[in-house]
Amino acid sequence: MARWQIDGVCGYIGDQSARSRPSSEARNCCCERVRQWLLTASSNPCGFDDVIVWVQLRVRIKWSLERELLISGLCQGSNPLCAPSLAQVFRYAVQTGRAGRDPTVDLKGALAPVVSEHHASITEPARIGELLRAIDGYAGHIVTAYALKLAPLLFVRPGELRHAKWTEFDLDSAEPHWRIPAEKMKMGEQHVVPLAKQALVLLRELQSVTGRGHYVFPSLRSGSRSMSENTVNAALRRMGYSTEEMTGHGFRSLASTCLNEQGYHPDLIELQLAHAERNQVRAAYNKAQRLPERRKMMQAWADYLDALRTGTNVVSLFRAG
């Protein structure tokens, strides 16, 4: 196999995987490794068999999570964040005369699938009320305290919360919101978080503390960096919640479970969680039509949390819209 043919296969990988928006660093890293596989295989009279060994070894090396998922997904086609599968790449190479066979057939069943990590969460209303009261009584750093208070109201991913910047927030419009840029989102699309009155109050209070800097939740050591990824979880441990009870990511499960139980349409909840919508037509409709509904849901959700915090009978306070 000539180098220009190898470059063609790697170019195909880069072009196709770019559609699902993995980072350019991870995409380039993956393409370079596939290039090395093909260069090695092209000089081996046994063909592509050594690629199998190489893949089996490399996927077990602990890279960053994104690279690990990318490689595993390319091997099995199981990861929605990356496309195409490695089998598709080799089939493409075979069909265009760039390879003699597809070695990924020998990999079937050899690698364990990527398993979604379970994030512990509290979902019982009474215990949620206890958690909210514990958060109100948190005696640690003020920025951490506000992160804990805002996490259940916004239920974004922990990384999205701690990397929030003041320039992304519109606190003064008739419809205050947080607009998270696409490059910060797992699915690579801009996400809007409507701000309930309670969230707006907390953000204005916090703005007087951190508003002169870039980050809403700056590092406890340096205002030029965002809060550490372990800060919220460490605070929960300090409050007495174990890793099996509650995590920073668990606020998303908490909200999702309760909103579903209260009768909100699953599409509405999924949109606010910024989960992927596979049907493009349906996704376009949802984005165009459902933001007003999401605003109502977010306000009702904040009111519901207030009721749980105070122990009020919430049945008459929370109605699905």
Summary of the structure (lengths in Angstrom):
residues: 321
radius of gyration: 23.4
end to end distance: 60.5
largest distance: 74.9
contacts: 950
relative contact order: 0.10
helix: 56%
strand: 4%
